[in-house]
Amino acid sequence: MSAPKDSNLFQKLGLKHPLIVAPMAGGPSSVDLVASASAAGALGAMGGAYSNSAAIETFAAQVRQRTDKPCAINLFVPHGIAEVTPDRLERAIEATAVYRRELELASPQLALPYEEDFDTQFETVLRLKPACFSFVFGLLPVDHVREVKKAGIPLIGTATTLDEARALEESGVDAVTLQGFEAGGHRGIFDAKAADSEIGLRDLLAQCVGAIHVPLIAAGGLMTAEDVRAALTAGAQAVQMGTAFLACAEAGTSAPYRKKLLEASERRTRTTRAFSGRFARGIENRFMDEMDRKPEGILPFPAQNKFTRDMRGASTAKGSPDFLSLWSGTGKGELWQGKAADLIERLFD
Ligand SMILES: Cc1cc2nc3c(=O)[nH]c(=O)nc-3n(C[C@H](O)[C@H](O)[C@H](O)COP(=O)(O)O)c2cc1C
């Protein structure tokens, strides 16, 4: 059963602040960041999408050693196997050959599986019984929703449009994260091949308040206490913030990524499919600029994500931001480099 209309999921969880420190798969959501966020009274969230079952278990155990406060786990909903014809792969190899030469990487061998096995990850989540399970990129299959409910785990889906929010509500989620176009990282659009509605958070919230009856979580471009207050006043029951926490002392953000976030005082971001095959927002860099001009060389999600991983690894090793996915939202201002707990206090002053 979904939450009653007037209930506040976040009070029920015993959070001091209605804030989810966003799950940020791929490094930034370190054990330290998740544990510190939860210990400070927000909801820390593990971005488990790229982790196998053993890694998710180890991560959760390490968080548990640092805090007994509620934590969430987040996964990507799968969409079947992306079709990669030999011809498309050839074009992708050609489009990136110059970069692999520069990074001294061998020619890529793209083999299945392109992503972690969702059902195995999901079983691990059920076993770990986090305070919340959140997901992105679509609806959770009906039998999975049933199992999460049976396990008593609150369920949070992600929507980028009113239609997606409606579908999530009907599927039985306990809360919906409304992700505005301003958000850093992957757009939660259900259909990976669809055009982006590009709806900003303010409009999306206005459309959903009153139309959606489960609690709404506002995400996208929120950086300050004022932003948080505005989202809560506009009808969100909680906020989810990623970019604001990327340079925190505890974040697992790599050195070249961190440097780029801090030096770009007016972080110029846009959405691109270049890194993973799905739209995601990040700071403009060479890979994004050049690949966006040769879209025929970009594979479908999640094949492209696997295909470009070696380049991201080599770029990090070289200390270069040129080939990194520098996920960041549109929010301006200097990023907080102190402890996450101090940032959280400032946001709710
Ligand atoms: C580095 C990074 C990684 C992200 N990874 C995930 C993820 O694994 N799962 C998810 O649901 N959202 C992910 N997001 C999106 C966030 O949940 C959220 O929508 C976004 O951070 C909000 O916008 P903001 O970055 O402007 O605060 C990520 C965002 C960033 C910046």
PDBQT file of the ligand as one rigid body, heavy atoms in Angstrom, charges set to zero:
ROOT
HETATM    1  C1  LIG A 401      27.886  12.504  -9.746  1.00  0.00    +0.000 C 
HETATM    2  C2  LIG A 401      26.428  12.166  -9.749  1.00  0.00    +0.000 A 
HETATM    3  C3  LIG A 401      26.028  10.840  -9.793  1.00  0.00    +0.000 A 
HETATM    4  C4  LIG A 401      24.670  10.502  -9.753  1.00  0.00    +0.000 A 
HETATM    5  N1  LIG A 401      24.307   9.185  -9.709  1.00  0.00    +0.000 NA
HETATM    6  C5  LIG A 401      23.003   8.863  -9.499  1.00  0.00    +0.000 A 
HETATM    7  C6  LIG A 401      22.624   7.523  -9.242  1.00  0.00    +0.000 A 
HETATM    8  O1  LIG A 401      23.452   6.607  -9.189  1.00  0.00    +0.000 OA
HETATM    9  N2  LIG A 401      21.307   7.262  -9.047  1.00  0.00    +0.000 N 
HETATM   10  C7  LIG A 401      20.346   8.262  -9.054  1.00  0.00    +0.000 A 
HETATM   11  O2  LIG A 401      19.173   7.973  -8.850  1.00  0.00    +0.000 OA
HETATM   12  N3  LIG A 401      20.685   9.537  -9.309  1.00  0.00    +0.000 NA
HETATM   13  C8  LIG A 401      21.984   9.867  -9.504  1.00  0.00    +0.000 A 
HETATM   14  N4  LIG A 401      22.335  11.177  -9.694  1.00  0.00    +0.000 N 
HETATM   15  C9  LIG A 401      21.272  12.218  -9.775  1.00  0.00    +0.000 C 
HETATM   16  C10 LIG A 401      20.826  12.659  -8.389  1.00  0.00    +0.000 C 
HETATM   17  O3  LIG A 401      20.022  11.667  -7.807  1.00  0.00    +0.000 OA
HETATM   18  C11 LIG A 401      20.007  13.959  -8.415  1.00  0.00    +0.000 C 
HETATM   19  O4  LIG A 401      18.933  13.849  -9.301  1.00  0.00    +0.000 OA
HETATM   20  C12 LIG A 401      20.837  15.168  -8.792  1.00  0.00    +0.000 C 
HETATM   21  O5  LIG A 401      22.104  15.150  -8.179  1.00  0.00    +0.000 OA
HETATM   22  C13 LIG A 401      20.111  16.434  -8.371  1.00  0.00    +0.000 C 
HETATM   23  O6  LIG A 401      20.660  17.564  -8.986  1.00  0.00    +0.000 OA
HETATM   24  P1  LIG A 401      21.922  18.368  -8.385  1.00  0.00    +0.000 P 
HETATM   25  O7  LIG A 401      23.117  17.536  -8.736  1.00  0.00    +0.000 OA
HETATM   26  O8  LIG A 401      21.870  19.649  -9.104  1.00  0.00    +0.000 OA
HETATM   27  O9  LIG A 401      21.726  18.481  -6.896  1.00  0.00    +0.000 OA
HETATM   28  C14 LIG A 401      23.691  11.540  -9.732  1.00  0.00    +0.000 A 
HETATM   29  C15 LIG A 401      24.101  12.884  -9.710  1.00  0.00    +0.000 A 
HETATM   30  C16 LIG A 401      25.445  13.210  -9.704  1.00  0.00    +0.000 A 
HETATM   31  C17 LIG A 401      25.843  14.661  -9.649  1.00  0.00    +0.000 C 
ENDROOT
TORSDOF 0
